[in-house]
């Protein structure tokens, strides 16, 4: 463990080689450009993974964040006491805006939530690429309300695009919107369920970065 912690780039490189995962695939899973992980490992840019990226990489690879340069005791995780075999999904301390958008840089992980692996399989979700984030705003009401937690499958994004609700980046902000294929090739519509908010009826795929598909929502009892 000491060797891993001292050189998280080398540890990550070994993990990827052992699991047969290429740099571009991991970059896609965490919502970065295809060269991001290769540049981090080979060129040292960025110097260290942001907490959000490190958490998603650790969840995807099934390893501790300490192996990737994170603290050994990152946060309290009471969900670990729920029994063996549970999948621990990182909950990011960030909101995906259902209104005007939100910045994503430097946001930490605030905890983990335990899920039954069979239940996740029934959802068709990839447990290695899941994160939980919070909805902010009401442009997706009544489907999603302000404060709802959403479970996002980062392994189900552009490569498997179909109509549904996605977390996406547009103009460098994070949003949750309904996405539908538009009539033209390589075109999509980005839709707010609340008619009082803007929708985009015909956009080129390249103008939107799909982070992951929303596969479940947890709503607070009011």
C-alpha positions as CSV (number, residue, x, y, z in Angstrom):
1,X,0.0,0.0,0.0
2,X,2.8,2.4,0.7
3,X,4.2,1.9,-2.8
4,X,0.8,2.6,-4.3
5,X,0.2,5.7,-2.2
6,X,3.6,7.1,-3.0
7,X,3.1,6.7,-6.8
8,X,-0.6,6.7,-7.6
9,X,0.1,7.1,-11.4
10,X,2.1,3.9,-11.5
11,X,-0.6,2.2,-9.3
12,X,-3.3,3.3,-11.7
13,X,-1.3,2.2,-14.8
14,X,-0.8,-1.3,-13.3
15,X,-4.5,-1.6,-12.4
16,X,-5.5,-0.7,-15.9
17,X,-3.0,-3.2,-17.4
18,X,-4.2,-5.9,-15.1
19,X,-7.9,-5.3,-15.9
20,X,-7.4,-4.8,-19.6
21,X,-8.9,-1.3,-19.6
22,X,-7.4,1.3,-21.9
23,X,-6.8,5.0,-21.0
24,X,-9.5,6.3,-23.3
25,X,-12.2,4.1,-21.8
26,X,-11.4,5.2,-18.3
27,X,-11.4,8.8,-19.4
28,X,-14.9,8.3,-20.9
29,X,-16.2,6.7,-17.7
30,X,-15.3,9.8,-15.7
31,X,-16.6,12.2,-18.3
32,X,-13.2,13.5,-19.5
33,X,-11.7,13.9,-22.9
34,X,-10.2,10.6,-24.3
35,X,-6.6,11.6,-23.7
36,X,-7.1,12.7,-20.1
37,X,-6.0,9.6,-18.2
38,X,-3.1,9.0,-20.6
39,X,-1.8,12.6,-20.0
40,X,-2.2,12.1,-16.2
41,X,-0.2,8.9,-16.2
42,X,2.4,9.6,-18.8
43,X,2.9,13.3,-18.6
44,X,1.8,14.2,-15.0
45,X,-0.9,16.6,-16.2
46,X,-2.9,17.1,-14.1
47,X,-0.5,16.6,-11.2
48,X,-3.1,14.8,-9.2
49,X,-6.7,13.6,-9.9
50,X,-9.4,15.9,-8.6
51,X,-11.4,14.3,-5.8
52,X,-14.4,13.7,-7.9
53,X,-12.4,12.0,-10.7
54,X,-10.5,9.9,-8.1
55,X,-13.7,8.7,-6.6
56,X,-15.2,7.7,-9.9
57,X,-12.0,5.9,-11.0
58,X,-11.9,4.1,-7.6
59,X,-15.5,3.0,-7.9
60,X,-15.1,1.9,-11.5
61,X,-12.0,-0.2,-10.7
62,X,-13.2,-1.5,-7.4
63,X,-10.3,-0.2,-5.4
64,X,-9.8,2.2,-2.5
65,X,-9.1,5.8,-3.1
66,X,-6.0,5.5,-1.0
67,X,-4.4,3.4,-3.7
68,X,-4.9,6.3,-6.1
69,X,-3.4,8.9,-3.8
70,X,-6.4,9.7,-1.6
71,X,-6.5,9.7,2.2
72,X,-6.8,6.3,3.8
73,X,-9.9,7.5,5.8
74,X,-11.7,9.7,3.3
75,X,-15.2,10.0,4.9
76,X,-17.3,8.2,7.4
77,X,-19.2,5.5,5.6
78,X,-21.9,4.0,7.9
79,X,-23.3,2.1,4.8
80,X,-20.4,-0.3,5.2
81,X,-22.1,-1.9,8.2
82,X,-25.0,-3.2,6.1
83,X,-23.3,-6.5,5.4
84,X,-20.9,-8.1,2.9
85,X,-21.5,-8.1,-0.8
86,X,-23.0,-4.6,-1.0
87,X,-22.0,-2.2,-3.6
88,X,-20.8,1.2,-2.2
89,X,-21.6,4.0,-4.6
90,X,-19.9,7.4,-4.1
91,X,-22.2,10.4,-3.4
92,X,-20.7,13.5,-4.9
93,X,-21.0,16.8,-3.1
94,X,-22.3,18.5,-6.1
95,X,-25.7,19.3,-7.7
96,X,-26.5,18.6,-11.4
97,X,-28.6,21.7,-12.1
98,X,-32.0,21.2,-13.5
99,X,-32.0,25.0,-14.1
100,X,-29.2,27.2,-15.2
101,X,-26.2,24.8,-14.7
102,X,-23.5,24.2,-12.1
103,X,-19.7,24.1,-12.0
104,X,-18.1,20.7,-11.4
105,X,-14.4,21.6,-10.7
106,X,-13.0,20.6,-7.3
107,X,-16.2,19.1,-5.9
108,X,-15.5,16.4,-3.2
109,X,-17.1,13.1,-2.4
110,X,-19.3,13.5,0.7
111,X,-20.0,9.8,1.4
112,X,-21.1,6.5,0.0
113,X,-24.4,4.7,-0.2
114,X,-24.7,0.9,-0.2
115,X,-26.8,-0.9,-2.8
116,X,-27.8,-4.5,-3.3
117,X,-25.8,-5.8,-6.3
118,X,-28.7,-7.8,-7.6
119,X,-31.0,-4.8,-7.5
120,X,-28.3,-2.9,-9.5
121,X,-28.1,-5.7,-12.0
122,X,-31.9,-5.6,-12.4
123,X,-31.6,-1.9,-13.3
124,X,-29.1,-2.8,-16.0
125,X,-26.5,-0.5,-14.4
126,X,-22.7,-0.9,-14.4
127,X,-21.9,-0.9,-10.6
128,X,-18.3,0.1,-11.4
129,X,-19.3,3.4,-13.0
130,X,-22.1,4.6,-10.7
131,X,-22.3,7.9,-8.8
132,X,-25.0,9.7,-6.8
133,X,-25.5,13.4,-7.3
134,X,-28.2,15.8,-6.3
135,X,-30.7,17.6,-8.5
136,X,-30.7,21.4,-8.2
137,X,-33.6,23.5,-9.6
138,X,-37.0,22.6,-10.9
139,X,-36.7,22.6,-14.7
140,X,-37.1,18.8,-14.7
141,X,-40.2,18.9,-12.5
142,X,-42.4,17.0,-12.0
143,X,-40.1,14.1,-13.1
144,X,-37.3,15.3,-10.9
145,X,-37.6,17.8,-8.0
146,X,-35.1,20.1,-6.4
147,X,-33.1,18.0,-3.8
148,X,-33.7,14.6,-5.4
149,X,-30.8,12.2,-5.4
150,X,-30.1,10.6,-8.7
151,X,-28.1,7.4,-9.5
152,X,-26.0,8.0,-12.6
153,X,-24.5,5.2,-14.7
154,X,-21.3,6.7,-16.2
155,X,-20.9,3.5,-18.4
156,X,-24.1,4.3,-20.2
157,X,-23.5,7.5,-22.1
158,X,-22.9,8.5,-25.7
159,X,-21.9,5.1,-26.9
160,X,-25.3,3.6,-26.0
161,X,-27.4,6.7,-26.5
162,X,-31.2,6.2,-26.4
163,X,-34.0,8.4,-25.3
164,X,-33.9,9.0,-21.6
165,X,-32.7,11.3,-18.8
166,X,-29.0,12.0,-18.7
167,X,-26.5,14.0,-16.8
168,X,-24.6,16.1,-19.3
169,X,-22.1,18.9,-19.7
170,X,-23.0,21.8,-22.0
171,X,-21.0,25.0,-22.0
172,X,-18.8,23.7,-19.2
173,X,-21.7,23.3,-16.7
174,X,-23.3,20.1,-15.4
175,X,-27.0,19.6,-16.1
176,X,-29.7,16.9,-15.9
177,X,-32.0,16.9,-18.8
178,X,-34.1,14.6,-21.0
179,X,-32.3,13.6,-24.2
180,X,-33.9,12.4,-27.4
181,X,-32.6,11.7,-30.8
182,X,-33.4,14.4,-33.3
183,X,-34.4,13.6,-37.0
184,X,-31.0,14.5,-38.5
185,X,-27.9,12.2,-38.2
186,X,-25.8,13.0,-35.2
187,X,-28.4,15.4,-33.8
188,X,-30.2,15.4,-30.4
189,X,-32.8,17.3,-28.5
190,X,-32.1,18.4,-24.9
191,X,-35.4,18.9,-23.1
192,X,-36.5,20.4,-19.9
193,X,-39.7,18.6,-18.6
194,X,-40.9,21.8,-17.0
195,X,-42.3,23.9,-19.9
196,X,-41.3,27.1,-18.2
197,X,-37.7,26.4,-18.9
198,X,-35.7,26.3,-22.1
199,X,-35.2,23.2,-24.3
200,X,-32.9,22.7,-27.3
201,X,-34.7,21.0,-30.1
202,X,-31.8,20.3,-32.5
203,X,-28.2,20.2,-31.4
204,X,-25.1,18.5,-32.9
205,X,-24.0,15.6,-30.6
206,X,-20.5,17.3,-30.4
207,X,-22.0,20.3,-28.5
208,X,-23.0,18.1,-25.6
209,X,-20.9,15.7,-23.4
210,X,-23.0,13.0,-21.9
211,X,-21.7,12.0,-18.5
212,X,-24.1,9.2,-17.8
213,X,-27.7,8.0,-17.8
214,X,-30.0,8.5,-14.8
215,X,-31.2,5.0,-13.8
216,X,-32.9,5.7,-10.4
217,X,-34.0,8.6,-8.3
218,X,-34.4,8.8,-4.5
219,X,-36.9,11.4,-3.4
220,X,-37.0,13.0,0.1
221,X,-40.2,12.5,2.1
222,X,-41.8,15.9,2.7
